[in-house]
Amino acid sequence: MANSPDNSRSLAQSLAVQTQVHLAGTVGRMLKQIRDLEKAAPLFVEAGLVRSVDRPNPLTLNVAGISTKAVTRRVAGGFLYAAAGVRVDLSVANNVVATRGEDSVCEIDDIDYEDQSKRYQLIAIRQAYELASRAIKSGEPFDVILCDCPLLLNRSMVAPEEGQRYAALRSTYQATVDAISAFWRENRDRLFPWNRQGPLLAGLASERFGAIIQISQQDMRTEEGRRHVLHVEDLASGPLQQLAGVQAAISGVGERRFINGILGSFTRTAGFRMNTQTPRMEPHEVAGGGVVGLHYCAGPGTPPRLVQMIGDEPAWTSSDLDELTGRLMALTVAGGKGAWPMPVQLAARELSSLEGFIEHYRAGVHGEMKKRSIEDVWLSELDDLI
């Protein structure tokens, strides 16, 4: 039976009732999480899991920043995409910044709806490695090469092994794995830390905050619990004992709120082994040599970032991680949620033209399909082939 007019409510009335019922509980829950963070944060600092980093001043550095992007548009019931990567090279001498050059790669094609997001990620990583390889082979001096994407693949990106539907995604995945393997096979001995005078390749991301939470919930009093953190970080045993008492509180705090709560300006987490937290990284021969990660906050108002490097201790030392993080902080000159190290931010700005390009490309494709002129040209050559 339909509700009588006396029992019916408008949406505005329903929202008002729910606000009155749930507001107190929501506020109370959030305040409890904040109190838990305020209690846990000092313990992370005392244990050495979070530490301050000094920024080099003046800064002298040769650095390349690689940014990638893909855009897509509908056309004729399907999709077109344009994926591109840009590398911007900067030279910083006593805090004076100068551009040294630029390089780019691009790819244009049509794509199925089902595998869009994963294929874009795979294409981006492959293009970033292509630009990094060209930078190394150019003979120009680089101290650091930064990419705005992960350096390795998570197995969750693998397409189902059966069915023609995912054939293109499987092909893209394998091409990316092969590109990563070839890069490290050819360039590993030229790169830091294997070559202490070589360029350092690092991948930056704004997500994947869960690693430090998983580490913090380990029993750090045991060797099994401490294996996730690099031994060179020299953690303090006393505060680690106290961290065991706040594990329940930590588990109730969301990843983003947690990492924002423990990281202050110009701080980083201890370096941790990402291949123990995510053991199914690919290519396995690269991941097997070690994957080091850490979170850092470049300054007031900037979001935490994850930085990822290939290798393991003792090749990576605590001072190496401090030096890299200090450089990343010094290169982050703008604030806000979109803050990245300067060369990556400049490379991302170059990619803004992709939006206009894909619109122009779509219009061209749509127009040619209407005229069918290309099809007529192909058919006109048919008699010559018979």
C-alpha positions in Angstrom: 0.0 0.0 0.0 1.3 3.4 -0.8 2.3 5.7 2.0 -0.3 8.2 3.1 0.5 11.9 2.6 1.0 12.2 6.4 3.8 9.6 6.4 5.7 10.7 3.2 8.8 12.8 3.3 10.7 14.8 0.8 14.4 14.1 0.2 15.3 17.3 2.1 13.4 16.1 5.2 15.0 12.7 5.0 18.5 14.2 4.9 17.7 16.5 7.8 16.6 13.6 9.9 19.7 11.5 9.0 21.9 14.5 9.8 20.5 14.8 13.3 20.8 11.1 13.9 24.3 10.5 12.6 26.2 13.8 13.1 27.2 13.2 16.7 28.5 9.7 15.9 30.4 10.8 12.8 32.1 13.6 14.7 32.9 11.3 17.7 34.4 8.6 15.5 36.6 11.1 13.6 37.8 12.8 16.8 38.7 9.4 18.2 40.8 8.6 15.1 42.6 12.0 15.4 43.3 11.3 19.1 44.7 7.9 18.2 46.9 9.5 15.5 48.1 12.1 18.0 49.1 9.3 20.4 50.8 7.1 17.7 52.7 9.8 15.7 55.3 10.6 18.4 56.0 6.9 18.7 56.8 6.6 15.0 59.3 9.5 15.3 60.9 8.0 18.4 61.2 4.6 16.8 62.8 6.0 13.7 59.9 5.0 11.4 59.4 8.7 10.7 62.3 11.1 10.5 63.1 14.6 9.5 65.1 15.3 6.3 67.4 18.3 5.6 67.0 19.9 2.2 70.3 20.7 0.3 70.9 24.4 0.1 72.2 25.6 -2.2 71.0 22.9 -4.6 73.2 21.8 -7.5 71.7 19.0 -9.6 71.0 17.7 -13.1 67.6 16.1 -13.1 65.1 14.7 -15.6 61.3 14.6 -14.9 59.1 12.2 -16.9 55.3 12.6 -16.9 52.7 10.4 -18.7 49.1 10.9 -19.6 46.3 9.2 -21.7 43.1 10.8 -22.9 40.2 9.1 -24.6 37.1 10.1 -26.6 34.0 8.3 -27.9 33.7 7.9 -31.7 31.3 5.8 -33.7 30.3 3.7 -30.7 33.9 3.0 -29.7 36.8 4.9 -28.3 40.0 6.6 -29.5 42.9 7.3 -27.2 46.1 9.3 -27.3 48.8 8.3 -24.8 52.0 10.4 -24.4 55.0 10.8 -22.2 57.2 13.9 -21.9 60.7 14.3 -20.4 61.9 17.7 -19.3 65.6 18.0 -18.4 66.7 20.7 -15.8 70.0 21.9 -14.6 70.1 23.5 -11.1 73.3 25.3 -10.2 73.4 27.0 -6.8 69.5 27.2 -6.8 69.5 28.7 -10.3 67.3 26.6 -12.5 67.7 26.3 -16.3 66.0 24.0 -18.8 68.4 21.7 -20.8 66.1 19.9 -23.2 62.9 18.0 -23.8 61.9 14.6 -25.3 58.6 12.9 -25.9 56.8 9.8 -27.1 53.2 9.3 -28.1 50.7 6.6 -29.2 47.3 7.0 -30.9 44.9 4.1 -31.5 41.4 2.9 -30.9 40.6 0.8 -27.8 37.9 -1.4 -26.3 36.0 -0.1 -23.2 36.7 -3.2 -21.1 40.5 -2.8 -20.8 41.0 1.0 -20.9 42.3 1.9 -17.5 44.8 -1.0 -17.2 46.1 -0.5 -20.7 46.7 3.2 -20.1 48.7 2.4 -17.0 50.8 -0.2 -18.8 51.4 2.1 -21.8 52.4 4.9 -19.4 55.0 2.8 -17.7 56.4 1.5 -21.0 56.7 5.1 -22.3 58.4 6.3 -19.1 61.0 3.6 -19.5 61.5 4.5 -23.2 62.2 8.1 -22.2 64.4 7.1 -19.3 66.4 4.8 -21.6 66.9 7.6 -24.2 68.0 9.9 -21.5 70.7 7.5 -20.3 71.9 6.8 -23.9 72.0 10.5 -24.8 75.3 10.9 -23.0 74.0 13.9 -21.1 74.9 14.0 -17.3 72.0 13.2 -15.0 72.0 12.8 -11.2 68.3 11.8 -10.9 65.6 10.7 -13.3 62.1 10.9 -11.9 59.0 9.2 -13.3 55.4 9.9 -12.2 54.5 6.2 -12.3 55.6 2.9 -10.6 58.7 1.2 -11.7 57.3 -2.3 -11.6 53.9 -3.9 -12.3 51.5 -5.4 -9.8 50.1 -8.8 -10.8 46.6 -7.4 -10.4 47.2 -5.7 -13.8 47.4 -9.1 -15.6 44.5 -9.8 -17.9 42.6 -13.1 -17.9 44.6 -15.7 -19.8 41.7 -17.0 -21.8 39.4 -15.4 -24.4 40.0 -13.1 -27.3 38.3 -10.3 -25.5 41.4 -9.5 -23.5 44.0 -10.3 -26.2 45.0 -6.6 -26.6 45.5 -6.1 -22.8 47.6 -9.3 -22.6 49.7 -8.1 -25.5 50.2 -4.6 -23.8 51.1 -6.2 -20.5 53.7 -8.5 -22.0 55.2 -5.6 -24.1 55.5 -3.6 -20.9 57.1 -6.4 -18.9 59.6 -7.0 -21.8 60.4 -3.2 -21.9 61.1 -3.1 -18.2 63.2 -6.3 -18.3 65.2 -5.0 -21.2 65.8 -1.6 -19.6 67.3 -3.1 -16.4 69.3 -5.7 -18.3 70.9 -3.0 -20.4 71.3 -0.2 -17.8 71.5 -1.7 -14.4 75.2 -1.3 -14.0 75.1 2.3 -15.2 72.5 3.3 -12.5 72.8 4.2 -8.9 73.4 2.4 -6.5 75.3 -0.1 -8.5 77.3 2.7 -10.1 77.7 5.3 -7.3 78.4 8.1 -9.9 75.5 7.1 -12.2 71.9 8.5 -12.4 69.3 7.5 -9.9 66.0 6.3 -11.3 63.0 6.7 -9.0 59.2 6.3 -9.5 56.8 8.7 -7.8 53.1 8.1 -6.9 50.5 9.7 -4.7 48.6 6.5 -3.8 49.5 3.1 -2.3 49.7 4.4 1.3 48.9 1.0 2.7 52.5 -0.3 2.9 53.6 1.7 5.9 50.3 0.8 7.7 51.0 -2.9 7.1 54.5 -2.5 8.4 53.4 -0.6 11.5 51.0 -3.5 12.3 53.8 -6.0 12.3 55.4 -7.1 15.6 58.5 -5.0 15.3 60.0 -6.7 18.3 60.6 -9.9 16.2 63.0 -10.4 13.3 60.0 -11.4 11.1 58.3 -8.1 11.8 61.5 -6.0 11.2 62.4 -7.7 7.9 60.1 -5.3 6.0 62.1 -2.3 7.1 65.7 -1.8 5.9 68.1 -2.6 8.7 70.3 0.4 7.7 67.5 2.6 9.1 68.6 1.7 12.7 65.2 1.6 14.4 65.0 2.3 18.2 63.9 -0.9 20.1 62.2 0.9 23.0 59.6 2.9 21.1 59.0 -0.2 18.9 57.8 -2.0 22.0 55.3 0.7 22.7 54.0 0.7 19.1 52.6 -2.8 19.8 50.1 -1.1 22.1 48.6 1.1 19.4 48.1 -1.4 16.7 44.4 -1.7 17.3 44.0 2.1 17.0 46.1 2.2 13.8 43.9 -0.5 12.2 40.8 1.7 12.5 42.3 4.7 10.7 42.0 5.0 6.9 45.2 4.9 4.9 45.2 8.5 3.7 44.3 9.9 7.1 47.0 7.8 8.7 49.8 8.8 6.5 48.8 12.5 6.7 48.7 12.1 10.5 52.2 10.7 11.0 54.1 12.6 8.3 54.8 16.3 9.0 56.5 18.8 6.7 60.0 17.8 5.5 59.8 14.2 6.9 60.0 10.8 5.4 59.2 7.3 6.6 61.8 4.6 7.1 62.7 2.8 3.9 60.8 -0.5 3.5 61.0 -3.4 1.1 58.1 -3.3 -1.2 58.7 -6.7 -2.7 58.0 -8.3 0.7 54.7 -6.4 1.0 53.8 -7.1 -2.7 55.8 -10.2 -3.6 54.1 -10.7 -7.0 55.6 -7.7 -8.7 56.7 -8.1 -12.3 59.1 -8.6 -14.0 60.1 -11.1 -11.3 63.8 -11.0 -12.2 63.9 -7.3 -11.5 61.7 -7.4 -8.4 63.8 -10.3 -7.0 66.7 -8.0 -6.7 64.8 -5.8 -4.3 62.4 -2.9 -4.4 62.8 -0.1 -1.8 60.0 2.4 -1.1 59.3 5.3 1.3 56.7 8.0 1.9 57.7 11.6 2.2 56.0 15.0 2.6 57.8 17.8 0.8 56.4 20.7 2.8 53.4 22.5 4.3 50.2 21.9 2.2 51.8 19.2 0.0 50.4 15.7 -0.1 52.4 12.6 0.9 54.1 10.9 -2.0 55.5 7.4 -2.4 58.9 7.1 -4.0 60.1 3.7 -5.3 63.6 2.5 -6.2 65.0 -0.7 -7.5 67.6 -2.5 -5.3 68.2 -3.5 -1.7 70.6 -2.9 1.2 73.5 -2.7 1.6 73.6 -1.0 -1.8 71.0 1.5 -0.5 72.0 3.2 2.7 70.0 5.5 5.0 72.1 8.5 3.9 71.2 7.6 0.3 67.5 7.8 1.1 68.0 11.0 3.0 69.8 12.6 0.1 67.2 11.5 -2.5 64.3 12.7 -0.3 66.0 16.0 0.4 66.5 16.6 -3.3 62.8 15.8 -4.0 61.8 18.2 -1.3 64.0 21.0 -2.6 62.7 20.4 -6.2 59.1 20.8 -5.0 58.7 24.5 -5.2 54.9 24.7 -5.5 52.3 23.7 -2.8 48.9 22.3 -3.0 47.5 18.8 -3.9 49.1 19.0 -7.3 52.7 19.6 -6.0 55.3 17.5 -7.7 59.1 18.0 -8.1 59.6 20.7 -10.6 60.8 18.7 -13.6 57.8 16.3 -13.3 55.4 19.2 -12.9 56.8 20.9 -16.0 56.6 17.7 -18.0 53.0 17.3 -16.9 52.2 20.8 -18.1 53.4 19.9 -21.6 50.9 17.1 -21.7 47.9 19.5 -21.3 47.8 19.8 -25.1 46.6 16.2 -25.4 43.0 17.2 -24.6 42.8 19.6 -27.5 44.6 17.1 -29.8 42.3 14.2 -29.2 39.2 16.4 -29.9 40.8 17.5 -33.2 41.7 13.9 -34.0 38.2 12.6 -33.2 36.7 15.3 -35.4 39.0 14.2 -38.3 38.2 10.6 -37.8 34.4 11.3 -37.6 34.5 13.4 -40.7 36.5 10.9 -42.8 34.2 8.1 -41.7 31.2 10.1 -42.9 32.8 10.8 -46.3 34.2 7.3 -46.6 36.9 8.8 -48.7 39.7 6.7 -47.3 37.6 3.5 -48.0 37.1 4.7 -51.6 40.9 5.1 -52.0 41.5 1.6 -50.8 38.9 0.1 -53.0 40.2 2.0 -56.0 43.5 0.0 -55.8 41.7 -3.3 -55.6 41.8 -3.9 -59.4 45.6 -3.5 -59.4 45.9 -6.4 -56.9 43.7 -8.9 -58.8 
